[in-house]
Amino acid sequence: MADSASLLFNPRTYDPEHFDPETRRLLRATVDWFEARGKRRLIEDYRSRAWLGDFLDFAAREGLFATFLTPASAAGKDDQRWDTARIAALNEIFGFYGLDYWYAWQVTILGLGPVWQSDNAEARARAAELLAQGEVFAFGLSEKTHGADIYSTDMLLTPDGEGGFRASGSKYYIGNGNAAGLVSVFGRRTDVEGPDGYVFFAADSRHEAYRLVKNVVDSSKYVSEFHLADYPVAPADILHTGRAAFDAALNTVNVGKFNLCTASIGICEHAMYEAVTHASNRILYGRPVTAFPHVRRELTDAYVRLVGMKLFSDRAVDYFRSAGPDDRRYLLFNPMTKMKVTTEGEKVIDLMWDVIAAKGFEKDNYFAQAAIEIRGLPKLEGTVHVNLALILKFMRNHLLNPVDHPAVPTRLDAADDAFLFQQGPARGLGSVRFHDWRTAFDAYAEVPNVARFREQADALCTFVETAAPDEEQSRDLDLLLAVGQLFALVVHGQLILEQARLTGLDEELLDELFAVLVRDFSTHAVELHGKDSATEDQQSWALGAVRRPVVDAARSARIWKRVEALSGAYEMGQ
């Protein structure tokens, strides 16, 4: 049975021995760099909104971004590849020390997406060289007026008569826009109507026709507004045209949005060490804060939710890495990591904040920034609502129409995830098929709260068959989002159970986790019951799906002991 600390990232003991030697070295070197800087510098840079120059210098010296973000097809060294497993590990580390560091890396990933999907060999070689030089990248998609509505882009490209264009327009909310060696910019031609007019091109933030306007947020993250004024776009700068440019935008977000889940996990882990340590040493009314039953419940719930986040995200990596033209199940699990894991992260922080209370505001704690930064992740790369609406496209096939798929193994091998840049047209989601979700639940049928949650999951199948929203209700997004939350819980539980089986997670911890999921399902069922447009059949179904978790005080007490053991397990040095 794993102890509580071994399930969480701990810089004191971290040794990613499951990776190849160079990956292991780089991950450990990153941890050591942050630890050597210390907590005081970490917090001061966050508060003073300092640009991340010293961090980027470190990454350049180590070849960190170049090693992790150069696919094998563009690699100049043996260890360079696009490996989602090790990318996820680095996301977690960056989140643990501060979202500003993660953000510079994340928008570099987004900026590279259209390049690595492109057939433009010159642009690909230029990107690989810029990475080798330690440069960062940016993704010029969203605009001030239209947001990420790429159908309405006002970045206009006028043909120059020589096979290139002159680009004029503004982009807004573009990370790394102040320093990017290459900015992948989305626009449309002035001489071609409709989807055939879309263009993705590479721009340089140092060019005289590129005007940096400002940082639109009050943060070390440089989330820029920039303006192109008659910017020359040569044929060598063109990454995609027509429908392929549209697909490159969506497929890039598919790759990038996954990173938010593991960043959220890292934030929660660091905050949890602080919260449990503080609560365990805080004396109120003559006894430790952790002697109060409600405190134990909140911290235990936070801990098991965090374990669930890790289990789901780790398993989703396997589906990402095993994807191909005939297996696109990742298209469901990907928005799930973006939507479900990040909102779980908010719950984890809120539960801990209820315990540590005023301590969570103090400027000398990591927790103060964690409480702010955790809010951003559900809102980046598509809101929770957007991703909930997306996963609903898969609900009927996932719940009711399973097919046989080869078993997906744990994917920690040193392989290049080439398919992520060969996803093809961004459509046909309703045709994606899945393996039987019940198999994962059947393996744990004897675990009381897994069995209880299975009752609710089966009830959701009945809902889809007998009381699903009709045509008119299908235009009521408020109602659909409540249904989406119920479906998300089933998928969340499924991958948690698959990963638990692969890793040998003990059933007692799993039972405590599923007690929380049973309560969550009941909460969302009651929410559906109260929706204005819910029919009588839907209201009746909703109340019938409410369940009480199987209570086991002795089990909960034993899980609490694991949480309590986190006190003093890690504290960042000054």
C-alpha positions in Angstrom: 0.0 0.0 0.0 1.4 3.4 -1.0 1.8 6.0 1.7 0.1 9.4 1.2 3.3 11.3 0.4 4.4 8.8 -2.3 1.2 9.6 -4.3 2.1 13.3 -4.4 5.0 15.1 -6.0 7.6 15.8 -3.4 10.8 17.6 -4.4 12.7 16.0 -1.4 12.2 12.5 -2.8 11.5 13.1 -6.5 13.3 10.7 -8.8 11.5 10.0 -12.1 13.3 6.7 -12.6 10.6 5.5 -15.0 11.9 7.8 -17.7 15.1 7.6 -19.8 18.3 9.1 -18.3 18.2 12.5 -20.1 14.5 13.1 -19.2 15.2 12.0 -15.6 18.2 14.4 -15.5 16.3 17.4 -16.9 13.2 16.9 -14.6 15.5 16.7 -11.6 17.6 19.7 -12.7 14.4 21.7 -13.1 13.3 20.9 -9.5 16.8 21.6 -8.2 16.9 25.0 -9.9 13.6 26.1 -8.2 14.7 24.7 -4.9 18.0 26.5 -5.1 16.2 29.8 -5.8 14.1 29.3 -2.7 10.7 30.3 -1.6 11.4 34.0 -0.8 12.6 34.6 -4.4 9.8 32.6 -5.9 7.2 34.6 -4.0 8.9 38.0 -4.5 9.1 37.5 -8.3 5.4 36.6 -8.3 4.5 39.7 -6.3 6.7 42.1 -8.3 5.5 40.7 -11.6 9.1 40.2 -12.8 9.6 38.8 -16.3 11.0 35.3 -16.3 14.3 36.0 -17.8 16.4 33.9 -15.4 14.1 31.0 -15.7 14.3 31.1 -19.5 18.0 31.4 -19.3 18.1 28.2 -17.2 15.8 26.4 -19.7 18.0 27.6 -22.6 21.3 26.4 -20.9 19.8 23.0 -20.3 18.1 22.7 -23.6 14.9 22.0 -21.7 12.3 23.2 -24.2 14.2 22.0 -27.2 14.5 18.5 -25.8 10.9 18.2 -24.7 9.2 20.1 -27.6 11.0 19.2 -30.7 9.3 16.2 -32.4 11.5 13.4 -33.8 10.7 14.5 -37.3 12.5 17.8 -36.6 15.0 16.6 -34.1 18.7 17.4 -34.1 19.6 15.2 -31.1 18.6 11.7 -30.0 16.7 12.7 -26.9 14.4 15.2 -28.7 10.9 14.0 -29.2 7.3 15.0 -28.4 6.5 12.7 -25.5 3.2 13.5 -23.7 4.2 11.5 -20.6 7.3 13.6 -19.8 5.6 16.8 -20.9 2.9 16.1 -18.3 5.6 15.5 -15.7 7.1 18.9 -16.4 3.7 20.6 -16.3 3.2 19.3 -12.8 6.6 20.6 -11.7 6.0 24.1 -13.2 2.5 24.2 -11.6 4.1 23.2 -8.2 6.4 26.2 -8.3 4.3 28.8 -10.0 1.9 29.1 -12.9 3.9 32.0 -14.5 6.7 29.5 -15.4 4.2 27.0 -16.7 2.5 29.7 -18.8 5.6 30.6 -20.7 6.1 26.9 -21.5 2.4 26.4 -22.3 2.1 29.2 -24.9 5.3 28.0 -26.5 3.6 24.6 -27.0 0.6 26.4 -28.5 2.8 28.4 -30.8 4.6 25.3 -32.0 1.4 23.5 -32.8 0.7 25.0 -36.2 4.4 24.7 -37.1 4.8 21.0 -36.3 1.5 20.3 -38.3 2.8 22.2 -41.3 4.5 20.8 -44.4 6.6 23.9 -44.6 10.1 22.4 -44.1 11.8 25.8 -43.9 9.5 27.0 -41.2 9.9 23.7 -39.3 13.7 24.0 -39.5 13.6 27.6 -38.3 11.4 26.6 -35.3 13.8 23.8 -34.4 16.7 26.2 -34.5 14.9 28.8 -32.4 14.1 26.2 -29.8 17.8 25.1 -29.8 18.7 28.8 -29.1 16.3 28.9 -26.1 13.6 31.0 -27.7 9.9 30.9 -26.7 6.9 30.9 -29.0 3.4 32.4 -29.1 0.0 31.5 -30.5 -1.7 34.4 -32.3 -5.3 33.3 -32.4 -7.6 35.3 -30.2 -8.7 38.9 -30.8 -10.0 41.6 -28.5 -13.4 41.8 -30.2 -14.0 38.2 -31.2 -12.1 36.2 -28.6 -11.2 32.8 -30.0 -14.0 33.0 -32.6 -11.8 32.3 -35.5 -14.6 32.5 -38.0 -14.6 36.3 -37.4 -10.9 37.0 -37.4 -9.9 40.6 -38.4 -6.3 39.8 -39.1 -6.3 40.5 -42.8 -3.8 39.3 -45.4 -3.6 41.2 -48.7 -1.7 39.4 -51.6 1.5 41.2 -52.5 1.6 39.8 -56.1 4.7 37.7 -55.3 3.2 34.7 -53.6 3.1 36.4 -50.2 1.0 38.8 -48.3 0.9 42.0 -46.3 -0.8 41.3 -42.9 -2.5 44.0 -40.9 -4.6 43.6 -37.7 -4.4 43.0 -34.0 -4.3 40.0 -31.7 -5.2 40.1 -28.0 -4.4 37.8 -25.1 -1.4 36.3 -26.6 1.1 34.8 -24.2 4.9 35.4 -24.8 3.9 38.1 -27.4 6.7 40.3 -26.0 9.6 37.9 -26.6 8.6 35.1 -29.0 11.1 34.3 -31.7 8.1 32.9 -33.7 4.5 33.8 -33.4 2.0 31.5 -35.2 -0.7 34.0 -36.4 -4.1 33.1 -37.7 -5.8 35.4 -40.3 -7.8 35.5 -43.5 -7.1 36.7 -47.0 -8.9 39.7 -48.3 -9.3 38.2 -51.8 -10.9 34.8 -50.9 -14.2 34.3 -49.1 -15.1 31.6 -46.6 -12.9 28.8 -45.1 -10.6 28.7 -48.2 -9.3 32.2 -47.2 -7.8 31.2 -43.8 -4.1 31.4 -43.4 -1.7 30.5 -40.6 1.7 32.2 -40.9 4.8 32.7 -38.8 5.7 36.2 -37.5 8.7 37.5 -35.5 8.0 39.7 -32.5 11.2 41.6 -33.2 10.2 42.7 -36.7 9.7 46.5 -37.1 6.1 45.9 -38.4 5.2 44.0 -35.3 4.1 46.5 -32.6 3.7 45.3 -29.0 0.9 47.2 -27.4 0.9 46.1 -23.8 0.6 43.3 -21.3 -3.2 42.9 -20.7 -2.8 41.3 -17.3 -1.2 42.3 -14.1 1.3 39.4 -13.9 4.7 38.1 -14.7 2.8 36.2 -17.5 3.2 38.5 -20.5 -0.3 38.1 -22.1 0.1 40.6 -24.9 -1.8 42.7 -27.3 0.1 43.2 -30.5 -0.6 44.9 -33.8 0.7 44.0 -37.3 1.0 47.0 -39.6 1.6 45.9 -43.2 3.7 43.0 -42.0 5.4 41.2 -44.9 4.5 37.5 -45.0 6.8 35.7 -47.4 5.9 32.3 -48.9 8.4 30.8 -46.5 6.3 32.1 -43.6 3.1 30.5 -44.6 2.2 27.5 -42.4 -1.3 26.5 -43.6 -3.9 27.8 -45.9 -7.7 27.2 -46.3 -9.5 24.6 -44.2 -6.1 23.2 -43.1 -5.4 26.4 -41.2 -8.7 26.1 -39.4 -8.0 22.5 -38.5 -4.5 23.4 -37.3 -6.0 25.9 -34.9 -8.4 23.4 -33.3 -5.9 20.6 -33.3 -3.3 22.8 -31.6 -5.7 23.5 -28.9 -6.4 19.8 -28.6 -2.7 19.3 -27.9 -2.3 22.3 -25.6 -5.4 22.1 -23.5 -4.2 18.8 -22.0 -1.4 20.6 -20.2 -3.8 22.5 -17.9 -4.7 19.4 -15.9 -1.2 18.5 -14.7 -0.4 22.2 -13.9 -3.5 22.2 -11.7 -2.3 19.1 -9.9 1.1 20.7 -9.2 -0.5 23.8 -7.7 -2.7 21.7 -5.5 0.2 19.5 -4.3 2.3 22.4 -3.1 -0.7 24.1 -1.5 -1.7 20.8 0.3 1.7 20.5 2.0 1.3 24.0 3.3 -2.3 23.6 4.4 -1.9 20.3 6.2 1.3 21.4 7.9 -0.3 24.7 9.1 -3.5 23.0 10.3 -1.6 20.3 12.2 0.4 22.9 14.1 -2.4 25.4 14.8 -3.8 25.2 18.3 -7.4 26.4 18.9 -9.3 26.0 22.2 -6.4 23.9 23.5 -6.2 21.4 20.7 -4.9 21.1 17.1 -7.2 22.4 14.4 -7.0 18.9 12.9 -8.9 17.5 15.9 -12.1 19.0 14.6 -14.2 16.6 12.6 -15.2 19.0 9.9 -11.5 19.9 9.3 -10.6 16.3 8.9 -13.4 15.8 6.5 -12.4 18.8 4.4 -8.7 17.9 4.2 -9.5 14.2 3.5 -11.9 15.2 0.7 -9.3 17.5 -0.7 -6.7 14.8 -0.6 -8.8 12.1 -2.3 -9.9 14.5 -4.9 -6.3 15.3 -5.7 -5.5 11.6 -5.9 -8.4 11.3 -8.4 -7.1 14.1 -10.5 -3.7 12.4 -10.7 -5.1 9.0 -11.6 -7.4 10.4 -14.3 -4.7 12.5 -15.9 -2.1 9.8 -15.8 -4.5 7.4 -17.6 -5.5 10.1 -20.1 -1.8 10.3 -21.1 -2.0 6.7 -22.3 -4.9 7.4 -24.6 -3.2 10.5 -26.0 -0.1 8.5 -26.8 -1.9 5.6 -28.3 -4.2 7.6 -30.5 -4.4 7.2 -34.2 -6.8 7.5 -37.2 -8.8 4.5 -35.9 -8.7 5.4 -32.2 -9.7 8.9 -31.4 -11.0 8.3 -27.8 -8.5 11.0 -26.7 -10.9 13.6 -28.1 -13.2 12.9 -25.2 -10.6 12.4 -22.5 -8.8 15.6 -23.6 -11.6 18.1 -22.8 -12.2 16.0 -19.7 -8.7 16.8 -18.4 -9.2 20.4 -19.3 -12.7 20.8 -17.7 -13.0 18.2 -15.0 -9.5 18.0 -13.6 -9.1 21.8 -13.4 -12.4 22.3 -11.7 -11.5 19.6 -9.2 -8.4 21.6 -8.6 -10.6 24.6 -7.6 -12.5 22.4 -5.2 -9.3 21.1 -3.6 -8.0 24.6 -3.0 -11.4 25.8 -1.6 -11.5 22.9 0.8 -8.1 23.6 2.1 -8.7 27.3 2.3 -11.8 26.7 4.4 -9.4 25.1 6.9 -6.4 27.5 6.9 -8.7 30.5 6.5 -6.8 33.8 7.0 -3.4 32.0 6.5 -4.3 31.6 2.9 -4.0 35.4 2.3 -0.5 35.8 3.8 2.1 37.0 1.4 4.9 34.6 2.6 2.9 31.5 1.6 2.7 29.7 -1.7 -1.0 29.2 -0.9 -1.9 32.9 -1.5 -0.8 32.6 -5.2 -2.2 29.1 -5.6 -5.7 30.3 -4.6 -5.5 32.9 -7.4 -3.8 30.9 -10.1 -6.0 27.8 -9.7 -8.9 29.9 -11.0 -7.3 30.6 -14.3 -6.9 27.0 -15.5 -10.6 26.2 -16.0 -10.9 29.3 -18.1 -7.9 29.0 -20.4 -8.0 27.1 -23.7 -11.8 27.0 -23.7 -14.1 27.6 -20.8 -15.6 24.9 -18.7 -18.9 25.5 -20.6 -17.3 25.1 -24.0 -15.6 21.8 -23.0 -18.7 20.5 -21.3 -20.7 21.1 -24.5 -17.9 19.3 -26.4 -18.0 16.2 -24.3 -21.8 15.9 -24.7 -21.1 15.0 -28.4 -19.6 11.7 -27.2 -22.2 10.8 -24.5 -24.5 8.4 -26.3 -21.8 6.4 -28.0 -19.7 6.3 -24.8 -22.5 5.1 -22.6 -24.6 3.0 -24.9 -22.7 1.9 -28.0 -19.3 0.4 -26.9 -17.1 -1.5 -29.4 -14.0 -3.6 -29.0 -10.7 -1.7 -28.8 -7.3 -3.2 -28.1 -6.3 -2.6 -24.5 -4.3 0.5 -24.0 -1.2 -0.1 -21.8 0.6 2.4 -19.6 2.7 4.6 -21.9 5.9 5.7 -20.3 8.1 4.6 -23.1 10.5 7.0 -24.8 8.4 7.3 -28.0 7.5 10.3 -30.2 3.7 11.1 -30.2 3.7 11.9 -33.9 -0.1 11.5 -34.4 -0.8 14.6 -32.4 0.5 16.6 -35.3 -1.3 14.5 -37.9 -4.8 14.6 -36.4 -6.4 15.6 -39.7 -9.8 17.3 -40.1 -11.3 18.6 -36.8 -14.7 17.0 -37.3 -16.6 13.8 -37.0 -16.7 13.7 -33.2 -20.1 12.0 -33.2 -18.6 8.9 -34.9 -15.9 8.3 -32.3 -16.4 5.0 -30.6 -15.3 3.8 -27.2 -14.6 0.6 -25.3 -17.1 -0.6 -22.6 -16.9 1.7 -19.6 -18.5 -0.9 -17.4 -15.4 -3.1 -17.5 -13.5 -0.8 -15.3 -16.3 -0.7 -12.8 -16.8 -4.5 -12.9 -13.2 -5.0 -11.7 -14.1 -3.1 -8.4 -17.7 -4.3 -7.9 -16.9 -5.3 -4.4 -15.8 -1.8 -3.3 -18.9 -0.4 -1.7 -18.8 3.2 -3.0 -17.7 2.1 -6.5 -20.8 -0.1 -6.5 -22.9 2.7 -5.3 -21.6 5.0 -8.0 -22.2 2.3 -10.6 -25.9 2.5 -9.7 -25.8 6.2 -10.6 -23.9 5.6 -13.8 -26.4 2.9 -14.9 -29.2 5.3 -14.1 -27.6 7.9 -16.4 -27.8 5.3 -19.2 -31.5 5.0 -18.5 -31.8 8.7 -18.7 -30.2 8.9 -22.1 -32.5 6.1 -23.4 -35.7 7.3 -21.9 -35.6 11.0 -20.8 -32.9 12.6 -22.9 -33.4 16.3 -23.9 -35.7 16.7 -26.9 -35.0 18.9 -29.9 -36.2 22.0 -28.1 -34.2 21.3 -24.9 -31.1 20.6 -27.0 -31.0 24.3 -27.6 -31.1 25.0 -23.8 -27.4 25.0 -23.0 -28.1 25.6 -19.3 -30.0 22.3 -19.1 -27.4 20.5 -21.2 -24.5 21.6 -19.0 -26.1 19.9 -16.0 -26.4 16.7 -18.0 -22.8 17.1 -19.1 -21.6 17.3 -15.5 -23.3 13.9 -14.8 -21.7 12.4 -17.8 -18.3 13.8 -16.9 -18.4 12.1 -13.6 -18.9 8.7 -15.2 -15.9 9.2 -17.5 -13.9 10.6 -14.6 -14.7 7.5 -12.5 -13.9 5.1 -15.4 -10.3 6.3 -16.0 -9.6 6.6 -12.3 -10.5 2.9 -11.9 -8.5 1.9 -15.0 -5.4 3.7 -13.5 -6.1 2.2 -10.1 -6.0 -1.2 -11.6 -2.8 -0.5 -13.5 -1.0 0.9 -10.5 -2.4 -1.3 -7.7 -4.0 1.5 -5.8 -5.4 0.1 -2.6 -9.2 -0.3 -2.5 -9.7 1.6 0.8 -8.4 4.8 -0.7 -10.5 4.2 -3.8 -13.6 3.6 -1.6 -13.1 7.0 0.1 -12.6 8.7 -3.3 -15.8 7.2 -4.7 -17.8 8.3 -1.7 -17.0 11.8 -2.8 -18.0 11.1 -6.4 -21.3 9.6 -5.2 -22.0 12.9 -3.4 -21.0 14.9 -6.5 -23.4 12.9 -8.7 -26.2 13.5 -6.3 -25.5 17.2 -6.2 -25.6 17.5 -10.0 -28.8 15.4 -10.2 -30.5 17.8 -7.8 -29.3 20.7 -9.9 -30.8 19.1 -13.0 -34.1 18.6 -11.1 -34.2 22.3 -10.5 -33.6 23.5 -14.1 -36.5 25.6 -15.5 -37.0 23.4 -18.6 -36.6 20.0 -16.9 -39.6 17.8 -17.7 -41.5 15.9 -15.1 -39.8 12.7 -16.3 -36.4 14.3 -16.0 -37.2 15.7 -12.6 -38.4 12.3 -11.4 -35.3 10.6 -12.8 -33.0 13.2 -11.2 -34.3 12.6 -7.6 -34.2 8.8 -8.2 -30.5 9.1 -9.1 -29.6 10.6 -5.7 -27.6 8.2 -3.5 -26.0 8.3 -0.1 -22.4 7.1 0.0 -21.6 4.0 2.0 -20.3 5.4 5.3 -17.4 3.6 7.0 -16.0 5.7 9.9 -13.0 3.4 10.4 -12.1 3.6 6.8 -12.3 7.4 6.8 -10.2 7.5 10.0 -7.5 5.5 8.4 -7.4 7.7 5.3 -7.2 10.7 7.5 -4.0 9.3 9.0 -2.5 9.4 5.6 -3.5 13.0 5.1 -2.2 13.9 8.6 1.2 12.3 7.6 1.7 15.1 5.0 2.4 17.5 7.8 6.0 18.5 7.6 6.6 16.2 4.6 7.8 19.1 2.5 8.5 22.8 2.9 10.3 24.9 0.4 13.6 26.3 1.7 14.0 30.1 2.0 
